[in-house]
Amino acid sequence: MSVPPPARPSVVSQALARDRLGVPSVIMFALTAAAPLMVVGALVSTGWGVVGTTGFPLAFLIIAVILALFSFGYVAMSRHITNAGAFYSYIAQGLGRPLGVGGAMVALIAYNLLQVGLYGAFGAFLSQFLADKAKLNVDWWIVALVLWLFVAVLGLLRVDVNSKVLMILLGAELIVVTIFDVIFFSHPAGGSLSFEPWTWSALKDGAGPAFAVATTAFVGFEAAPVFAEEARSKNRTVAVATFLGLAVMFLSYSLTSWAASASMGVDQTVEQARASLDTGGPFFPALIAAGGSWTGDVGTVLLITSIAAAALSYHNTTARYAFALGRERVLPAFFGRTRARSGAPMAGSLFQTIIAAGVLVLFAVAGWDPLVNLFFWLGTAGGVGVLVLVAATSLSVIFYFIRDARGEGAWSRLVAPILATVALGYVMWQVFDNFGLLLGFAPGTENAAVWAFPAAYAAAAVIGIVWALILRGLNRQDYEAIGLGARANTARLEPAESVEVH
C-alpha cells in the first residue's frame, strides 16, 4: 500500500506561529505603532505648523470616542473571524469579496505609506542630533538606512522577540512622557494654564486636517485582530488590547499636546511651529526651555527609539496583510508562506523592505524634505487610508450581523456600528474636503499632491475589485476562500512523493 513519508524539514509554513502573544505583547504592537513622543514630538509638532491649529487635544478626544464606538463592533466581529488581514477579511465577509479585495489594496498602500514615512522622521531627527551632540554631519537618508536594516532583520524573527523589544522601548517612553507633562504643566505661559486647545474655536478652522492627523496618531489601535492568530486567549486578548490601547493613546496624546502648547503659549504655538518646520518643530525647544537641556537630550533619544519601534510595528502589520492575501491567493501564493522556525511572514516582510528601500532612494536622489514630505505627507496620507478602511469595516459589521446575530448583543452588532459609521462619514467628508490644507497648501491651491493620494486609493480599490471579479471567473475555489483567514486552505505546499510499502 502507499503511505506518506515522514515530514521533511522546511523553511516555510502556511500558518502564523500560534499562542506566542499574550495581552501585553499585543498591546505593545498597538501602542508602539503610534507612540506618544513620536505623535506629539514629531507628528503634532509638525502639524501645528502645517495645519495651523492648536486644537489637537479636542481632535484626539473626538476621534477616540468615534473609534471606541467602532471598536465594539470590530471586537465582536473578531470573535467570529480570525485573519491577519483584519480589515480586508471583515469587509469581504460583510460587504462582499470584491469590496474586500479592494479594501486590501487600500490597506497595503496605507500601511506602506505609514511605515515608510517614519524613515524620514528617524533620519531627520537622528542626523540633527548627531550634528548637535557629536559634530557629525551625516545625511538623513544614510541614518534612515540604519533603521531600515534594523527593521528588515527583526521582521524575519519570531514575533514574540519583536514584542519584547517594543515593550522595553514603550515602557521607558511612557515614564518619560509623564515626567515631561509634569514639567510642561508646571511652567504654563503667562503663569496660568490655558484650556483653549480643548475648545471648538481652536479646532474649527482646521478640523478636517486635524482629524486626519488624529486618525494617523491612533493607527495601531486596530492591530490586535491582525495578531489574533498568534495570540493566546484570542477573544480576551483582542478586546483588552483594543480598548486599553485606545485609552492609553488618547490620554498620552491629548495631555502631552495640551501641556506643550500651554507651556509655549497657545497664541504662539502655530507661529513657533511654522518657524521651525525644517528643524523638527517647537516641541523640544519648548521642553528645554521649561525643564533644562537634559530633557531635550533624553526626549530626543526616546523620540528616535519611538520612531524605530513604530516602524517595526507597522512593518509587522504590513507583512501580515501581505501574508493573509497570499494565503488566500489574492496575491501570489508565496506571500502566504512563513518561516517554519520563526513563524514570521517571510515574503511579506521582504516585500515591504524592498518597497521602503525604493522610496528612500527616490527621496534621497530627489532631495525632498524628509520631515514634511516623507514623514508628514506620507504618514498622514496613510492615516487617511486607514480612516477609509475603518469606515468601510464599520459598515461591514452592520451587514455581517444583520444576516446572523451570532449571539452578539444589539449594542455591539448594530447600535454602536451605526453611530460609528455616521460619525466616520462626517470625519471623512471633513478630511477630503480639506485635503490640501492637510498638506499645508492654501485653499484653492493647485498641486498634484492634493489629488494624487486620494486618486491612488481610488485606483487601488478599483484594481482590487476588478481582480476579485477576475478571480471569480478563473478559479471559483480561490474566490470563495477570500476573507476566510486561517480556514482558507488555498496555499498548499508541494506534496511529497509517496513511498510504496509491501
C-alpha positions, 0 to 999 in steps of 0.5 A, a space after each residue: 500500500 502507499 503511505 506518506 513519508 515522514 515530514 521533511 524539514 522546511 523553511 516555510 509554513 502556511 500558518 502564523 506561529 500560534 499562542 506566542 502573544 499574550 495581552 501585553 505583547 499585543 498591546 505593545 504592537 498597538 501602542 508602539 505603532 503610534 507612540 506618544 513622543 513620536 505623535 506629539 514630538 514629531 507628528 503634532 509638532 509638525 502639524 501645528 505648523 502645517 495645519 495651523 491649529 492648536 486644537 489637537 487635544 479636542 481632535 484626539 478626544 473626538 476621534 477616540 470616542 468615534 473609534 471606541 464606538 467602532 471598536 465594539 463592533 470590530 471586537 465582536 466581529 473578531 470573535 467570529 473571524 480570525 485573519 491577519 488581514 483584519 480589515 480586508 477579511 471583515 469587509 469581504 465577509 460583510 460587504 462582499 469579496 470584491 469590496 474586500 479585495 479592494 479594501 486590501 489594496 487600500 490597506 497595503 498602500 496605507 500601511 506602506 505609506 505609514 511605515 515608510 514615512 517614519 524613515 524620514 522622521 528617524 533620519 531627520 531627527 537622528 542626523 540633527 542630533 548627531 550634528 548637535 551632540 557629536 559634530 557629525 554631519 551625516 545625511 538623513 537618508 544614510 541614518 534612515 538606512 540604519 533603521 531600515 536594516 534594523 527593521 528588515 532583520 527583526 521582521 524575519 524573527 519570531 514575533 514574540 522577540 519583536 514584542 519584547 523589544 517594543 515593550 522595553 522601548 514603550 515602557 521607558 517612553 511612557 515614564 518619560 512622557 509623564 515626567 515631561 507633562 509634569 514639567 510642561 504643566 508646571 511652567 504654563 505661559 503667562 503663569 496660568 494654564 490655558 484650556 483653549 486647545 480643548 475648545 471648538 474655536 481652536 479646532 474649527 478652522 482646521 478640523 478636517 486636517 486635524 482629524 486626519 492627523 488624529 486618525 494617523 496618531 491612533 493607527 495601531 489601535 486596530 492591530 490586535 485582530 491582525 495578531 489574533 492568530 498568534 495570540 493566546 486567549 484570542 477573544 480576551 486578548 483582542 478586546 483588552 488590547 483594543 480598548 486599553 490601547 485606545 485609552 492609553 493613546 488618547 490620554 498620552 496624546 491629548 495631555 502631552 499636546 495640551 501641556 506643550 502648547 500651554 507651556 509655549 503659549 497657545 497664541 504662539 504655538 502655530 507661529 513657533 511651529 511654522 518657524 521651525 518646520 525644517 528643524 523638527 518643530 517647537 516641541 523640544 525647544 519648548 521642553 528645554 526651555 521649561 525643564 533644562 537641556 537634559 530633557 531635550 537630550 533624553 526626549 530626543 533619544 526616546 523620540 528616535 527609539 519611538 520612531 524605530 519601534 513604530 516602524 517595526 510595528 507597522 512593518 509587522 502589520 504590513 507583512 501580515 496583510 501581505 501574508 493573509 492575501 497570499 494565503 488566500 491567493 489574492 496575491 501570489 501564493 508565496 506571500 502566504 508562506 512563513 518561516 517554519 522556525 520563526 513563524 514570521 511572514 517571510 515574503 511579506 516582510 521582504 516585500 515591504 523592505 524592498 518597497 521602503 528601500 525604493 522610496 528612500 532612494 527616490 527621496 534621497 536622489 530627489 532631495 525632498 524634505 524628509 520631515 514634511 514630505 516623507 514623514 508628514 505627507 506620507 504618514 498622514 496620507 496613510 492615516 487617511 487610508 486607514 480612516 477609509 478602511 475603518 469606515 468601510 469595516 464599520 459598515 461591514 459589521 452592520 451587514 455581517 450581523 444583520 444576516 446572523 446575530 451570532 449571539 452578539 448583543 444589539 449594542 455591539 452588532 448594530 447600535 454602536 456600528 451605526 453611530 460609528 459609521 455616521 460619525 466616520 462619514 462626517 470625519 471623512 467628508 471633513 478630511 477630503 474636503 480639506 485635503 490640501 490644507 492637510 498638506 499645508 497648501 492654501 485653499 484653492 491651491 493647485 498641486 498634484 499632491 492634493 489629488 494624487 493620494 486620494 486618486 491612488 486609493 481610488 485606483 487601488 480599490 478599483 484594481 482590487 475589485 476588478 481582480 476579485 471579479 477576475 478571480 471569480 471567473 478563473 478559479 471559483 475555489 480561490 474566490 470563495 476562500 477570500 476573507 476566510 483567514 486561517 480556514 482558507 486552505 488555498 496555499 498548499 505546499 508541494 506534496 511529497 512523493 509517496 513511498 510504496 510499502 509491501 
